[in-house]
Amino acid sequence: MATAVSNGAQVRRRRLLMVGVGAAAAVAGGGLAWWRLRPGEIAEAAPDQFWKAIFTTPAGAPLAMSAFRGKPLLLNFWATWCPPCVEELPLLDAFGQQQAARGWQVVGLAIDQPSSVRQFLTKTPVRFPIGLAGLEGTELGKALGNLSGGLPFTVVFGPDGSIRQRRMGKVSRSDLDRWASAA
């Protein structure tokens, strides 16, 4: 009987140890993810660089970022090969439509091959403007704090042209609601 009690105590200790190790691994993993996905410093000239940029739309027309200054702007860096990017596009499209009366604008900058973007938008259209950003967009994203170059990356500009929010990774409805109410 003493052996059964001692074995039971050992089993409980092992389980407790495994739970503790698992919890420590989860906390470490969460901390690493937070560290890797947090936006970095914004290059001093980045906002001015952004407002001066002109991209080409999938249809071949110029898309001047200066045309969007003066109202709140949600800028989203995305790619067709990025599953979280593709998943959030309908949410961003709906946000742009719902918040248009309050002055909000949404612009997507595709960090992708122009032919891939055109083909994708034929199958999955959005109502907000898309710019073909390519390598220039990657460098602009880095200047705006996306040091890892990960996608999606979202930047919210205020009507005065200043950066108000940045988000590495997929945005949520609660992110959008919080940003809209803060503007």
MDAnalysis code that builds the backbone (N, CA, C; Angstrom):
import MDAnalysis as mda
import numpy as np

u = mda.Universe.empty(549, n_residues=183, atom_resindex=np.repeat(np.arange(183), 3), trajectory=True)
u.add_TopologyAttr("name", ["N", "CA", "C"] * 183)
u.add_TopologyAttr("resid", np.arange(1, 184))
u.add_TopologyAttr("resname", ["MET", "ALA", "THR", "ALA", "VAL", "SER", "ASN", "GLY", "ALA", "GLN", "VAL", "ARG", "ARG", "ARG", "ARG", "LEU", "LEU", "MET", "VAL", "GLY", "VAL", "GLY", "ALA", "ALA", "ALA", "ALA", "VAL", "ALA", "GLY", "GLY", "GLY", "LEU", "ALA", "TRP", "TRP", "ARG", "LEU", "ARG", "PRO", "GLY", "GLU", "ILE", "ALA", "GLU", "ALA", "ALA", "PRO", "ASP", "GLN", "PHE", "TRP", "LYS", "ALA", "ILE", "PHE", "THR", "THR", "PRO", "ALA", "GLY", "ALA", "PRO", "LEU", "ALA", "MET", "SER", "ALA", "PHE", "ARG", "GLY", "LYS", "PRO", "LEU", "LEU", "LEU", "ASN", "PHE", "TRP", "ALA", "THR", "TRP", "CYS", "PRO", "PRO", "CYS", "VAL", "GLU", "GLU", "LEU", "PRO", "LEU", "LEU", "ASP", "ALA", "PHE", "GLY", "GLN", "GLN", "GLN", "ALA", "ALA", "ARG", "GLY", "TRP", "GLN", "VAL", "VAL", "GLY", "LEU", "ALA", "ILE", "ASP", "GLN", "PRO", "SER", "SER", "VAL", "ARG", "GLN", "PHE", "LEU", "THR", "LYS", "THR", "PRO", "VAL", "ARG", "PHE", "PRO", "ILE", "GLY", "LEU", "ALA", "GLY", "LEU", "GLU", "GLY", "THR", "GLU", "LEU", "GLY", "LYS", "ALA", "LEU", "GLY", "ASN", "LEU", "SER", "GLY", "GLY", "LEU", "PRO", "PHE", "THR", "VAL", "VAL", "PHE", "GLY", "PRO", "ASP", "GLY", "SER", "ILE", "ARG", "GLN", "ARG", "ARG", "MET", "GLY", "LYS", "VAL", "SER", "ARG", "SER", "ASP", "LEU", "ASP", "ARG", "TRP", "ALA", "SER", "ALA", "ALA"])
u.atoms.positions = np.array([
    [0.818, -1.186, 0.000],
    [0.000, 0.000, 0.000],
    [0.866, 1.255, 0.000],
    [1.959, 1.251, 0.733],
    [2.860, 2.395, 0.763],
    [3.446, 2.660, -0.621],
    [3.685, 1.584, -1.376],
    [4.220, 1.728, -2.730],
    [3.204, 2.392, -3.644],
    [1.916, 2.040, -3.533],
    [0.865, 2.638, -4.362],
    [0.742, 4.134, -4.079],
    [0.843, 4.518, -2.798],
    [0.765, 5.939, -2.441],
    [1.972, 6.673, -2.991],
    [3.151, 6.076, -2.864],
    [4.371, 6.709, -3.347],
    [4.355, 6.820, -4.869],
    [3.853, 5.798, -5.585],
    [3.741, 5.871, -7.047],
    [2.746, 6.962, -7.453],
    [1.645, 7.072, -6.745],
    [0.646, 8.107, -7.031],
    [1.231, 9.498, -6.846],
    [2.029, 9.679, -5.816],
    [2.657, 10.976, -5.570],
    [3.662, 11.307, -6.676],
    [4.398, 10.274, -7.134],
    [5.356, 10.500, -8.218],
    [4.636, 10.890, -9.522],
    [3.524, 10.236, -9.800],
    [2.755, 10.540, -11.004],
    [2.253, 11.986, -10.946],
    [1.753, 12.388, -9.779],
    [1.268, 13.765, -9.627],
    [2.402, 14.773, -9.808],
    [3.569, 14.481, -9.258],
    [4.717, 15.377, -9.406],
    [5.146, 15.487, -10.867],
    [5.168, 14.341, -11.566],
    [5.524, 14.367, -12.993],
    [4.525, 15.203, -13.780],
    [3.235, 15.026, -13.504],
    [2.220, 15.799, -14.200],
    [2.384, 17.285, -13.910],
    [2.609, 17.606, -12.667],
    [2.806, 18.997, -12.289],
    [4.041, 19.579, -12.982],
    [5.102, 18.805, -13.036],
    [6.319, 19.240, -13.711],
    [6.050, 19.455, -15.200],
    [5.328, 18.546, -15.842],
    [5.012, 18.664, -17.268],
    [4.138, 19.899, -17.531],
    [3.169, 20.138, -16.660],
    [2.323, 21.325, -16.807],
    [3.169, 22.584, -16.654],
    [4.069, 22.585, -15.687],
    [4.944, 23.742, -15.477],
    [5.857, 23.989, -16.663],
    [6.443, 22.943, -17.200],
    [7.315, 23.082, -18.367],
    [6.503, 23.573, -19.565],
    [5.311, 23.022, -19.748],
    [4.443, 23.446, -20.845],
    [4.053, 24.913, -20.712],
    [3.713, 25.346, -19.511],
    [3.349, 26.744, -19.292],
    [4.535, 27.661, -19.557],
    [5.720, 27.259, -19.108],
    [6.915, 28.070, -19.346],
    [7.201, 28.180, -20.844],
    [7.037, 27.070, -21.570],
    [7.253, 27.091, -23.029],
    [6.240, 28.004, -23.712],
    [4.993, 27.970, -23.255],
    [3.955, 28.827, -23.844],
    [4.262, 30.304, -23.609],
    [4.678, 30.640, -22.406],
    [5.025, 32.027, -22.094],
    [6.230, 32.466, -22.922],
    [7.233, 31.608, -23.033],
    [8.417, 31.945, -23.826],
    [8.048, 32.117, -25.298],
    [7.228, 31.234, -25.814],
    [6.793, 31.334, -27.208],
    [5.986, 32.591, -27.448],
    [5.092, 32.925, -26.540],
    [4.297, 34.144, -26.661],
    [5.177, 35.381, -26.618],
    [6.152, 35.379, -25.743],
    [7.077, 36.507, -25.650],
    [7.905, 36.668, -26.910],
    [8.358, 35.554, -27.459],
    [9.127, 35.597, -28.699],
    [8.263, 36.120, -29.846],
    [7.035, 35.638, -29.934],
    [6.125, 36.104, -30.991],
    [5.866, 37.605, -30.846],
    [5.616, 38.049, -29.621],
    [5.391, 39.482, -29.399],
    [6.621, 40.271, -29.828],
    [7.810, 39.830, -29.438],
    [9.041, 40.533, -29.757],
    [9.255, 40.599, -31.264],
    [9.027, 39.494, -31.967],
    [9.237, 39.450, -33.414],
    [8.182, 40.229, -34.178],
    [6.942, 40.288, -33.669],
    [5.850, 40.909, -34.406],
    [5.579, 42.354, -34.009],
    [6.291, 42.879, -33.039],
    [6.050, 44.259, -32.664],
    [6.686, 45.160, -33.709],
    [6.024, 46.248, -34.060],
    [6.629, 47.172, -35.015],
    [7.871, 47.814, -34.420],
    [8.836, 48.073, -35.267],
    [10.066, 48.711, -34.830],
    [9.951, 50.224, -34.890],
    [11.078, 50.860, -34.770],
    [11.135, 52.318, -34.836],
    [10.773, 52.797, -36.235],
    [10.188, 53.962, -36.297],
    [9.836, 54.578, -37.575],
    [10.995, 55.466, -38.004],
    [11.458, 55.278, -39.228],
    [12.509, 56.149, -39.754],
    [11.974, 57.580, -39.786],
    [12.814, 58.528, -39.426],
    [12.380, 59.923, -39.293],
    [11.708, 60.453, -40.561],
    [12.242, 60.115, -41.713],
    [11.714, 60.640, -42.975],
    [10.581, 59.780, -43.553],
    [10.236, 58.679, -42.907],
    [9.274, 57.724, -43.479],
    [7.905, 58.322, -43.780],
    [7.273, 59.074, -42.863],
    [5.963, 59.628, -43.216],
    [6.016, 60.539, -44.445],
    [7.032, 61.393, -44.530],
    [7.172, 62.262, -45.709],
    [7.412, 61.435, -46.965],
    [8.246, 60.417, -46.832],
    [8.525, 59.516, -47.956],
    [7.227, 58.861, -48.433],
    [6.399, 58.428, -47.487],
    [5.132, 57.801, -47.854],
    [4.240, 58.770, -48.617],
    [4.050, 59.980, -48.093],
    [3.131, 60.937, -48.717],
    [3.602, 61.389, -50.090],
    [4.887, 61.252, -50.386],
    [5.419, 61.617, -51.706],
    [5.381, 60.456, -52.701],
    [5.128, 59.251, -52.225],
    [5.191, 58.057, -53.078],
    [4.036, 58.010, -54.079],
    [4.339, 57.491, -55.238],
    [3.338, 57.247, -56.271],
    [3.534, 55.812, -56.753],
    [2.478, 55.020, -56.666],
    [2.504, 53.642, -57.122],
    [1.621, 53.517, -58.364],
    [1.674, 52.393, -58.996],
    [0.830, 52.112, -60.152],
    [-0.275, 51.167, -59.716],
    [-1.495, 51.403, -60.177],
    [-2.608, 50.502, -59.881],
    [-2.520, 49.288, -60.797],
    [-3.249, 48.222, -60.484],
    [-3.260, 47.059, -61.379],
    [-3.732, 47.407, -62.798],
    [-4.535, 48.454, -62.936],
    [-5.014, 48.878, -64.253],
    [-3.993, 49.764, -64.976],
    [-2.900, 50.136, -64.302],
    [-1.854, 50.932, -64.929],
    [-1.908, 52.422, -64.637],
    [-2.871, 52.872, -63.853],
    [-2.994, 54.296, -63.519],
    [-2.086, 54.639, -62.339],
    [-1.664, 55.902, -62.232],
    [-0.863, 56.302, -61.070],
    [-1.747, 56.393, -59.809],
    [-1.173, 56.047, -58.700],
    [-1.855, 56.125, -57.405],
    [-0.952, 56.921, -56.468],
    [-1.222, 58.219, -56.366],
    [-0.414, 59.120, -55.541],
    [-0.912, 59.078, -54.103],
    [-0.025, 58.793, -53.189],
    [-0.409, 58.723, -51.780],
    [-0.825, 60.099, -51.263],
    [-0.307, 61.165, -51.839],
    [-0.678, 62.520, -51.404],
    [-2.174, 62.780, -51.579],
    [-2.826, 62.069, -52.471],
    [-4.264, 62.245, -52.694],
    [-5.090, 61.799, -51.490],
    [-4.495, 61.029, -50.596],
    [-5.219, 60.494, -49.444],
    [-4.961, 61.287, -48.157],
    [-4.125, 62.296, -48.244],
    [-3.805, 63.097, -47.056],
    [-4.985, 64.003, -46.714],
    [-5.216, 64.202, -45.427],
    [-6.291, 65.083, -44.970],
    [-7.461, 64.349, -44.359],
    [-7.476, 63.027, -44.486],
    [-8.514, 62.189, -43.878],
    [-7.827, 60.982, -43.258],
    [-8.486, 60.308, -42.309],
    [-7.875, 59.100, -41.752],
    [-7.642, 58.066, -42.859],
    [-6.487, 57.417, -42.802],
    [-6.108, 56.436, -43.816],
    [-5.605, 55.160, -43.163],
    [-6.158, 54.043, -43.577],
    [-5.655, 52.739, -43.188],
    [-4.875, 52.203, -44.384],
    [-3.578, 52.026, -44.211],
    [-2.683, 51.523, -45.246],
    [-2.316, 50.096, -44.907],
    [-2.563, 49.184, -45.853],
    [-2.308, 47.769, -45.604],
    [-1.324, 47.221, -46.636],
    [-0.210, 46.685, -46.145],
    [0.772, 46.002, -46.983],
    [0.367, 44.528, -47.026],
    [0.243, 43.956, -48.215],
    [-0.252, 42.585, -48.351],
    [0.355, 41.918, -49.588],
    [0.074, 40.626, -49.726],
    [0.505, 39.869, -50.909],
    [-0.484, 38.736, -51.161],
    [-0.581, 38.321, -52.405],
    [-1.521, 37.254, -52.766],
    [-1.109, 35.909, -52.187],
    [0.174, 35.713, -51.921],
    [0.690, 34.444, -51.408],
    [0.654, 34.378, -49.876],
    [0.112, 35.389, -49.240],
    [0.085, 35.498, -47.775],
    [-1.323, 35.180, -47.266],
    [-1.564, 33.972, -46.704],
    [-2.916, 33.619, -46.259],
    [-3.561, 34.608, -45.295],
    [-2.871, 35.119, -44.251],
    [-3.546, 36.091, -43.372],
    [-3.917, 37.380, -44.108],
    [-3.095, 37.764, -45.099],
    [-3.398, 38.961, -45.895],
    [-4.708, 38.769, -46.653],
    [-4.799, 37.636, -47.319],
    [-5.988, 37.331, -48.124],
    [-7.223, 37.233, -47.231],
    [-7.059, 36.657, -46.035],
    [-8.181, 36.508, -45.093],
    [-8.693, 37.859, -44.605],
    [-7.810, 38.831, -44.431],
    [-8.255, 40.112, -43.871],
    [-8.765, 41.094, -44.922],
    [-8.527, 40.858, -46.197],
    [-8.973, 41.801, -47.226],
    [-10.478, 42.072, -47.187],
    [-11.359, 41.059, -47.073],
    [-12.792, 41.372, -46.993],
    [-13.142, 42.235, -45.773],
    [-12.467, 42.008, -44.657],
    [-12.696, 42.808, -43.450],
    [-12.283, 44.265, -43.695],
    [-11.146, 44.469, -44.335],
    [-10.679, 45.819, -44.641],
    [-11.603, 46.501, -45.650],
    [-12.083, 45.729, -46.615],
    [-13.000, 46.270, -47.612],
    [-14.300, 46.727, -46.941],
    [-14.842, 45.896, -46.057],
    [-16.074, 46.259, -45.339],
    [-15.830, 47.472, -44.446],
    [-14.680, 47.524, -43.768],
    [-14.340, 48.666, -42.924],
    [-14.327, 49.950, -43.749],
    [-13.691, 49.909, -44.909],
    [-13.627, 51.083, -45.763],
    [-15.008, 51.569, -46.169],
    [-15.913, 50.648, -46.472],
    [-17.269, 51.024, -46.864],
    [-18.054, 51.574, -45.676],
    [-17.916, 50.919, -44.518],
    [-18.662, 51.330, -43.324],
    [-18.189, 52.672, -42.779],
    [-16.916, 52.964, -42.916],
    [-16.343, 54.171, -42.320],
    [-16.151, 55.315, -43.319],
    [-16.532, 55.109, -44.571],
    [-16.341, 56.149, -45.597],
    [-17.071, 57.441, -45.233],
    [-18.252, 57.322, -44.661],
    [-19.025, 58.521, -44.291],
    [-18.308, 59.325, -43.205],
    [-17.453, 58.673, -42.438],
    [-16.678, 59.363, -41.400],
    [-15.327, 59.837, -41.937],
    [-15.111, 59.682, -43.259],
    [-13.899, 60.177, -43.884],
    [-12.780, 59.165, -44.033],
    [-12.973, 57.948, -43.524],
    [-11.913, 56.947, -43.584],
    [-11.659, 56.502, -45.019],
    [-10.398, 56.235, -45.280],
    [-9.945, 55.693, -46.561],
    [-9.115, 54.452, -46.276],
    [-9.135, 53.527, -47.208],
    [-8.309, 52.316, -47.121],
    [-7.532, 52.208, -48.424],
    [-6.248, 51.920, -48.314],
    [-5.385, 51.692, -49.477],
    [-4.580, 50.431, -49.207],
    [-4.481, 49.575, -50.203],
    [-3.650, 48.380, -50.108],
    [-2.418, 48.531, -50.981],
    [-1.268, 48.175, -50.439],
    [-0.038, 48.142, -51.226],
    [0.391, 46.684, -51.349],
    [0.346, 46.181, -52.567],
    [0.669, 44.779, -52.834],
    [2.174, 44.610, -52.994],
    [2.737, 43.770, -52.159],
    [4.159, 43.440, -52.219],
    [4.220, 42.110, -52.980],
    [4.062, 42.200, -54.279],
    [3.825, 40.995, -55.072],
    [4.084, 41.292, -56.546],
    [4.039, 40.257, -57.359],
    [4.160, 40.404, -58.810],
    [2.885, 41.032, -59.362],
    [2.982, 42.033, -60.230],
    [1.786, 42.667, -60.785],
    [0.796, 41.685, -61.413],
    [1.299, 40.695, -62.145],
    [0.392, 39.729, -62.787],
    [-0.371, 38.920, -61.744],
    [0.280, 38.560, -60.654],
    [-0.394, 37.812, -59.577],
    [-1.491, 38.654, -58.933],
    [-1.208, 39.933, -58.725],
    [-2.187, 40.837, -58.106],
    [-3.386, 41.011, -59.029],
    [-3.126, 41.247, -60.307],
    [-4.235, 41.405, -61.263],
    [-5.113, 40.167, -61.300],
    [-4.499, 39.009, -61.379],
    [-5.247, 37.751, -61.423],
    [-6.047, 37.559, -60.134],
    [-5.442, 37.834, -58.997],
    [-6.118, 37.690, -57.709],
    [-7.324, 38.622, -57.625],
    [-7.148, 39.887, -57.990],
    [-8.230, 40.868, -57.870],
    [-9.374, 40.594, -58.848],
    [-9.105, 39.876, -59.921],
    [-10.180, 39.463, -60.825],
    [-11.111, 38.488, -60.121],
    [-10.525, 37.596, -59.330],
    [-11.306, 36.589, -58.603],
    [-11.854, 37.118, -57.279],
    [-11.105, 37.994, -56.636],
    [-11.465, 38.520, -55.317],
    [-11.345, 40.042, -55.338],
    [-12.307, 40.736, -55.920],
    [-12.183, 42.193, -56.009],
    [-12.391, 42.875, -54.656],
    [-11.756, 44.022, -54.510],
    [-11.969, 44.890, -53.353],
    [-12.332, 46.267, -53.892],
    [-13.007, 47.063, -53.060],
    [-13.463, 48.383, -53.505],
    [-12.483, 49.493, -53.166],
    [-11.424, 49.177, -52.439],
    [-10.446, 50.218, -52.121],
    [-9.278, 50.159, -53.110],
    [-8.561, 51.276, -53.258],
    [-7.453, 51.330, -54.215],
    [-6.298, 50.409, -53.808],
    [-5.702, 49.803, -54.821],
    [-4.540, 48.938, -54.635],
    [-3.388, 49.531, -55.433],
    [-2.238, 49.615, -54.794],
    [-1.017, 50.030, -55.475],
    [-0.079, 48.853, -55.600],
    [0.595, 48.755, -56.727],
    [1.596, 47.705, -56.946],
    [2.915, 48.233, -56.393],
    [3.290, 47.756, -55.222],
    [4.409, 48.360, -54.500],
    [5.725, 47.619, -54.676],
    [5.694, 46.309, -54.835],
    [6.915, 45.536, -55.041],
    [7.999, 45.845, -54.032],
    [9.255, 45.898, -54.507],
    [10.407, 46.134, -53.640],
    [10.346, 47.509, -52.977],
    [9.859, 48.504, -53.691],
    [9.714, 49.845, -53.106],
    [8.782, 49.798, -51.890],
    [7.729, 49.001, -51.981],
    [6.801, 48.849, -50.866],
    [7.440, 48.159, -49.679],
    [8.300, 47.173, -49.952],
    [9.004, 46.485, -48.872],
    [9.893, 47.473, -48.120],
    [10.610, 48.294, -48.859],
    [11.486, 49.288, -48.230],
    [10.677, 50.338, -47.470],
    [9.548, 50.750, -48.033],
    [8.683, 51.705, -47.342],
    [8.145, 51.090, -46.052],
    [7.716, 49.835, -46.101],
    [7.235, 49.145, -44.903],
    [8.301, 49.098, -43.818],
    [9.538, 48.817, -44.205],
    [10.640, 48.791, -43.235],
    [10.841, 50.166, -42.618],
    [10.776, 51.205, -43.438],
    [10.936, 52.571, -42.923],
    [9.819, 52.930, -41.950],
    [8.631, 52.343, -42.167],
    [7.485, 52.603, -41.287],
    [7.475, 51.689, -40.053],
    [8.504, 50.862, -39.901],
    [8.636, 50.051, -38.696],
    [8.482, 48.560, -38.883],
    [8.273, 48.082, -40.103],
    [8.141, 46.650, -40.352],
    [9.535, 46.074, -40.611],
    [10.338, 46.013, -39.562],
    [11.734, 45.629, -39.705],
    [11.915, 44.208, -40.192],
    [10.990, 43.313, -39.850],
    [11.109, 41.916, -40.271],
    [10.634, 41.701, -41.698],
    [9.908, 42.665, -42.258],
    [9.376, 42.502, -43.607],
    [8.191, 41.566, -43.677],
    [7.615, 41.216, -42.519],
    [6.471, 40.301, -42.484],
    [5.197, 40.947, -43.013],
    [4.293, 40.112, -43.434],
    [2.991, 40.553, -43.927],
    [1.893, 39.770, -43.226],
    [0.733, 40.354, -43.093],
    [0.362, 41.719, -43.417],
    [0.920, 42.713, -42.396],
    [0.991, 43.951, -42.836],
    [1.444, 45.056, -41.992],
    [0.509, 46.221, -42.269],
    [-0.052, 46.802, -41.219],
    [-1.041, 47.869, -41.366],
    [-0.583, 49.102, -40.613],
    [-0.753, 50.250, -41.259],
    [-0.404, 51.542, -40.670],
    [-1.631, 52.443, -40.773],
    [-1.963, 53.108, -39.681],
    [-3.083, 54.049, -39.670],
    [-2.505, 55.458, -39.554],
    [-2.889, 56.303, -40.501],
    [-2.479, 57.698, -40.513],
    [-3.664, 58.561, -40.099],
    [-3.392, 59.599, -39.340],
    [-4.426, 60.560, -38.978],
    [-4.617, 61.566, -40.094],
    [-5.657, 62.386, -39.992],
    [-5.907, 63.414, -41.018],
    [-4.730, 64.368, -41.223],
    [-3.920, 64.553, -40.181],
    [-2.761, 65.444, -40.283],
    [-1.553, 64.775, -40.936],
    [-1.695, 63.511, -41.318],
    [-0.614, 62.791, -41.983],
    [0.318, 62.053, -41.051],
    [0.077, 62.156, -39.749],
    [0.947, 61.479, -38.782],
    [0.509, 60.024, -38.590],
    [1.459, 59.200, -38.181],
    [1.174, 57.789, -37.929],
    [0.525, 57.667, -36.565],
    [-0.642, 57.026, -36.530],
    [-1.391, 56.856, -35.282],
    [-1.303, 55.437, -34.735],
    [-1.296, 54.451, -35.609],
    [-1.264, 53.046, -35.192],
    [-0.458, 52.243, -36.206],
    [0.100, 51.121, -35.730],
    [0.749, 50.149, -36.612],
    [0.433, 48.765, -36.079],
    [0.297, 47.826, -36.990],
    [-0.036, 46.461, -36.571],
    [0.677, 45.473, -37.471],
    [1.515, 44.633, -36.877],
    [2.107, 43.498, -37.580],
    [1.121, 42.348, -37.479],
    [0.881, 41.678, -38.572],
    [-0.031, 40.541, -38.563],
    [-1.446, 40.958, -38.920],
    [-2.298, 39.970, -38.941],
    [-3.689, 40.153, -39.360],
    [-4.452, 41.047, -38.384],
    [-5.189, 42.010, -38.934],
    [-6.010, 42.879, -38.089],
    [-7.307, 42.155, -37.730],
    [-7.890, 42.575, -36.633],
    [-9.165, 42.011, -36.190],
    [-10.242, 43.094, -36.244],
    [-11.460, 42.671, -36.135],
    [-12.583, 43.618, -36.087],
    [-12.407, 44.573, -34.908],
    [-11.930, 44.051, -33.770],
    [-11.755, 44.917, -32.601],
    [-10.652, 45.951, -32.838],
    [-9.585, 45.593, -33.584],
    [-8.556, 46.583, -33.945],
    [-9.201, 47.719, -34.733],
    [-9.971, 47.354, -35.750],
    [-10.600, 48.349, -36.617],
    [-11.575, 49.226, -35.845],
    [-12.381, 48.619, -34.972],
    [-13.328, 49.393, -34.170],
    [-12.604, 50.371, -33.245],
    [-11.517, 49.911, -32.639],
    [-10.751, 50.761, -31.726],
    [-10.133, 51.927, -32.486],
    [-9.564, 51.661, -33.661],
    [-8.940, 52.720, -34.446],
    [-9.968, 53.715, -34.934],
    [-11.123, 53.218, -35.374],
    [-12.176, 54.119, -35.873],
    [-12.698, 55.021, -34.767],
    [-12.835, 54.484, -33.571],
    [-13.375, 55.290, -32.480],
    [-12.338, 56.294, -31.956],
    [-11.062, 56.016, -32.169],
    [-10.010, 56.926, -31.702],
    [-9.776, 58.075, -32.682],
    [-10.228, 57.931, -33.905],
    [-9.954, 58.963, -34.928],
    [-10.856, 60.172, -34.759],
])
